[in-house]
């Protein structure tokens, strides 16, 4: 490695002509471009660079982190920095972390990618609601991206992990995780407020039924948020409401409206089977409100009423925040689509 006097810009000026960490980044980039450093070579340690170049540790880290964010080098957890590419393809590198790949999250991702694809490299990861996986993925990639777009839905508190990411690089999707610090971005659903508002919107239609039944599986993260809004609506509307973990044949009663925020549609299928077995019609003897619209729900049983948010709009909004450099917290409102099942 050259000493500090050899780190010059293209005009021949020394470190004083530029911000030092930018010039260090440019110097390493030139070494890669000229073949002095090859792909997969390990760079000298931060301490070695600090001693050889007479820079502060903070300056060296800033220069290395800038190259890591752009994908020129990669920070490997507890090992050091390695050369990964010779030139920059796009101005942004994005760490995109989802809980699971559902049809709705697939739409979210593709909307995001289609909006930003000409300006960014996007790497997709999944945590599967597992705290350890979530923690590992964040820790191992803290300095490798310009932005971090993340959905959580984890029962444990992950705010401490997320707060390791600088707020200006942090974009939270779908659920606005509490406990986060700084001016970060978010495009989120307010599950409690949405169901309360939407049930109020169709209250006159609900009045023909005797009881509202919210089916919330025990492992449903966002279902518990829906429960708060559901119970608040029942109190304000003076309607009888109960909560159960699954559709129950013994408790299946004429005059009930079932609301199913579970993510995999198993409860909807069970309710349809129970209604058919008794010869009851959806929208007459029993009602059904599902979550998240699909083409199948549009035609099944002559149409299933749904509460749904626009995941495409959510992904597009997040991408535009990065492109326009205008961060904020935006509620991605849900709507109710009335069909035959109510």
Secondary structure, 3 states (H helix, E strand, C coil): CCCHHHCCCCCCCCHHHCCHHHHHHHHHHHHHHCCCCCCCCECCCHHHHHHHHCCCHHHHHHHHHHHHHCCCEEEECCCEEEECCCCCCCCEEEEEEECCCCHHHHHHHHHHHHHHCCCEEEEEEECCCCHHHHHHHHHHCCCCCCEEEECCCCCCCCHHHHCCCCHHHEEEEECCCCCCCCCCEEEECCHHHHHHHHHHHCHHHHCCCCEEEEECCCCCHHHHHHHHHHHHHHHHHCCCEEEECCCCHHHCCCCEEEEECCCCCHHHHHHHHHHHHHCCCECCCEEEEEECCCHHHHHHHHCCEEEEECHHHHHHHHHHHHHHCCCCEEECCEEEECCCCC
